[in-house]
């Protein structure tokens, strides 16, 4: 199983980034896909989740409508669109999979996915 995250970078406050995660080694369309982030010295934090069919999505409380998650099953890829970025969004962003879609509160209280983490992609929000 492998997750390859990309799309991070340096962006000014208020800017946008579109991250992507290409997954391999499992049946992508059968898993909910998750995004977490981890800032230096902090615990890993739930960002977003999307169900297998894209019917359901959920977000961490801090998102407040700024991020949108989508997926393209034919390409084994999941995309979070990050808008209105703030300095506090600075972190390494990781994706993972879960065999079952649950609510955002579940993924917040039970951080992690079914598989090992990838390298992540660094997002830095700074002027």
C-alpha positions as CSV (number, residue, x, y, z in Angstrom):
1,X,0.0,0.0,0.0
2,X,1.3,3.4,-0.9
3,X,0.1,7.0,-0.6
4,X,1.9,9.7,-2.6
5,X,0.8,13.2,-1.5
6,X,1.7,16.3,-3.6
7,X,0.6,19.8,-4.2
8,X,1.9,21.5,-1.1
9,X,4.0,24.6,-1.1
10,X,4.3,28.2,0.2
11,X,1.2,30.3,-0.1
12,X,0.2,33.7,1.3
13,X,-2.6,34.1,3.8
14,X,-5.9,34.0,1.9
15,X,-4.5,31.9,-0.9
16,X,-5.4,28.5,-2.1
17,X,-3.8,25.1,-2.8
18,X,-5.1,21.9,-4.4
19,X,-3.4,18.9,-2.8
20,X,-3.6,15.4,-4.3
21,X,-3.0,11.9,-3.1
22,X,-2.5,9.0,-5.4
23,X,-3.0,5.6,-3.7
24,X,-2.0,2.2,-4.7
25,X,-1.9,-1.4,-3.4
26,X,-5.6,-1.7,-2.5
27,X,-9.0,-1.4,-4.1
28,X,-9.3,2.4,-3.9
29,X,-13.0,2.6,-4.7
30,X,-13.8,0.3,-1.8
31,X,-12.4,2.7,0.8
32,X,-13.3,6.0,2.3
33,X,-10.4,8.4,1.9
34,X,-9.1,10.6,4.7
35,X,-6.9,13.6,5.1
36,X,-5.1,14.6,8.3
37,X,-2.5,17.2,9.1
38,X,0.3,17.6,11.6
39,X,2.0,20.8,12.7
40,X,5.3,20.8,14.5
41,X,4.8,19.8,18.1
42,X,1.1,19.0,17.7
43,X,-1.0,15.9,17.4
44,X,-2.2,14.7,14.0
45,X,-5.5,16.4,13.3
46,X,-8.4,15.3,11.1
47,X,-9.0,17.5,8.1
48,X,-11.5,15.8,5.8
49,X,-13.1,12.5,4.7
50,X,-15.0,11.3,1.7
51,X,-17.0,8.2,1.3
52,X,-16.4,5.5,-1.3
53,X,-19.0,6.9,-3.7
54,X,-18.4,10.6,-2.9
55,X,-21.9,10.8,-1.5
56,X,-20.7,11.8,2.0
57,X,-18.0,14.2,3.1
58,X,-17.0,15.5,6.5
59,X,-14.5,18.1,7.8
60,X,-12.6,19.0,10.9
61,X,-14.3,21.7,13.0
62,X,-11.6,24.2,12.1
63,X,-12.3,24.0,8.3
64,X,-15.5,26.1,8.5
65,X,-16.3,25.8,4.8
66,X,-12.8,26.7,3.5
67,X,-11.8,23.2,2.2
68,X,-13.5,20.8,-0.2
69,X,-12.6,17.2,-0.7
70,X,-13.2,15.2,-3.8
71,X,-12.0,12.0,-5.4
72,X,-11.5,10.4,-8.8
73,X,-11.8,6.7,-8.4
74,X,-10.7,5.9,-12.0
75,X,-7.3,7.5,-11.1
76,X,-7.1,6.3,-7.5
77,X,-6.8,9.9,-6.5
78,X,-8.3,12.1,-3.8
79,X,-8.1,15.9,-3.9
80,X,-8.6,18.4,-1.1
81,X,-9.0,22.0,-2.3
82,X,-7.8,24.3,0.4
83,X,-9.1,27.9,0.2
84,X,-8.8,31.0,2.4
85,X,-5.6,29.5,4.0
86,X,-4.4,30.9,7.3
87,X,-1.0,30.7,8.9
88,X,-2.4,28.2,11.4
89,X,-3.1,25.8,8.5
90,X,0.7,25.4,8.2
91,X,1.4,21.6,8.6
92,X,2.3,18.5,6.8
93,X,-0.8,17.1,5.1
94,X,-1.3,13.3,4.9
95,X,-3.9,11.0,3.3
96,X,-5.0,7.6,4.3
97,X,-7.8,5.2,3.7
98,X,-10.4,3.6,5.9
99,X,-12.5,0.5,5.1
100,X,-15.6,2.3,6.4
101,X,-16.9,5.9,6.2
102,X,-17.8,7.4,9.5
103,X,-18.7,10.9,10.7
104,X,-16.1,13.6,11.1
105,X,-16.3,13.4,14.8
106,X,-15.4,9.7,14.6
107,X,-12.3,10.4,12.5
108,X,-11.4,13.3,14.8
109,X,-11.6,11.1,17.9
110,X,-9.9,8.1,16.2
111,X,-7.1,9.6,14.1
112,X,-5.6,7.3,11.5
113,X,-6.5,5.1,8.7
114,X,-6.3,1.5,7.7
115,X,-2.8,1.7,6.4
116,X,0.6,3.3,7.2
117,X,1.2,6.9,6.5
118,X,3.0,8.3,3.5
119,X,5.5,11.1,3.4
120,X,2.9,13.8,3.3
121,X,3.1,17.2,1.6
122,X,4.1,20.4,3.4
123,X,1.8,23.4,3.3
124,X,3.2,26.6,4.6
125,X,1.0,29.7,4.9
126,X,3.1,32.8,5.4
127,X,3.4,36.4,4.1
